[in-house]
């Protein structure tokens, strides 16, 4: 038996025999079984790190796409975000930090929630 791990594709393949495969079936979400005339020759498990229902790779890509969109002023307005540059946004958050006392740990949960509404 040979085990191959493809980190880029987030997949693990168990090669059970040297025989070539003839057919494949997805038997469950993210599990593909490869067959030949004699039976199972291999099993592939997709999304091996976190499972097909919660894909950390997809979430990471979605966050990257969203961040890239926010850096484009034309697309930012479509998303409902203010048309701030990254520098303007950092200045706004810095002012908020100073207005709240310039403390890293704040015990005033209500004040934090209220100040986040402005952002």
C-alpha positions in Angstrom: 0.0 0.0 0.0 1.2 3.5 -0.9 -0.1 6.7 0.7 0.2 10.0 -1.2 -0.5 13.3 0.3 -1.2 16.3 -1.9 -1.1 19.4 0.4 -2.0 21.8 -2.4 -5.1 19.9 -3.3 -5.8 19.0 0.4 -6.2 15.3 -0.6 -4.9 11.9 0.6 -4.7 8.9 -1.8 -4.4 5.3 -0.6 -3.1 3.2 -3.4 -4.0 -0.4 -2.5 -2.5 -2.2 -5.5 -0.4 -1.6 -8.6 -3.3 -2.5 -10.9 -4.6 0.4 -13.0 -8.0 1.8 -12.2 -10.9 1.4 -14.6 -13.7 3.3 -12.8 -14.3 5.6 -9.9 -17.3 6.4 -7.6 -17.7 9.1 -5.1 -19.2 7.0 -2.2 -19.6 9.9 0.2 -18.8 13.6 0.3 -15.1 13.9 -0.4 -14.4 10.1 -0.6 -13.7 8.6 -4.0 -13.1 4.9 -4.5 -11.2 3.6 -7.6 -12.0 0.2 -9.0 -10.8 -2.3 -11.6 -12.4 -5.6 -12.6 -11.0 -7.3 -9.4 -12.2 -4.7 -6.9 -10.9 -1.6 -5.1 -7.5 -0.3 -6.2 -7.4 2.9 -4.3 -9.3 5.4 -2.1 -9.0 9.2 -2.4 -10.1 11.4 0.5 -10.6 15.1 -0.5 -10.5 17.9 2.0 -8.4 15.7 4.3 -7.5 18.5 6.7 -11.0 19.7 7.7 -13.7 17.8 5.8 -15.9 18.8 2.8 -18.5 20.6 5.0 -16.0 23.0 6.4 -13.2 23.8 4.0 -10.6 26.1 5.6 -8.9 26.5 2.2 -12.1 27.8 0.7 -12.7 30.1 3.6 -9.2 31.4 3.3 -9.6 32.1 -0.4 -13.0 33.8 0.2 -11.3 36.1 2.7 -8.5 36.9 0.3 -11.0 37.6 -2.5 -13.0 39.9 -0.2 -9.9 41.8 0.9 -8.8 42.2 -2.7 -12.2 43.5 -3.5 -12.1 46.0 -0.7 -8.8 47.4 -2.0 -10.5 48.2 -5.3 -12.4 51.5 -4.8 -14.9 50.7 -7.6 -15.8 47.3 -6.1 -15.8 48.6 -2.5 -18.9 50.7 -3.1 -20.7 47.6 -4.5 -20.0 45.7 -1.3 -21.5 48.5 0.8 -18.2 49.5 2.3 -17.2 53.1 2.6 -14.8 54.2 -0.1 -11.8 54.5 2.2 -8.2 53.7 1.2 -6.4 51.2 3.4 -4.4 54.2 4.9 -7.6 56.1 5.7 -9.1 53.0 7.3 -6.1 52.5 9.5 -6.2 56.2 10.6 -9.9 55.7 11.4 -9.2 52.7 13.6 -6.2 54.4 15.2 -8.4 57.4 16.2 -11.0 55.0 17.6 -8.2 53.3 19.7 -7.0 56.6 21.1 -10.6 57.8 21.8 -11.2 54.6 23.8 -8.2 55.3 26.0 -5.4 53.7 24.0 -5.6 50.5 26.0 -5.1 47.0 24.5 -7.4 45.3 26.9 -10.8 47.1 27.4 -13.3 46.0 30.0 -16.0 48.1 28.6 -17.7 45.6 26.2 -20.6 47.8 25.6 -18.4 50.7 24.6 -16.5 48.5 22.2 -19.7 47.3 20.5 -21.0 50.8 20.2 -17.8 52.1 18.7 -17.8 49.3 16.2 -21.1 50.5 14.8 -19.3 53.6 13.4 -17.0 51.4 11.4 
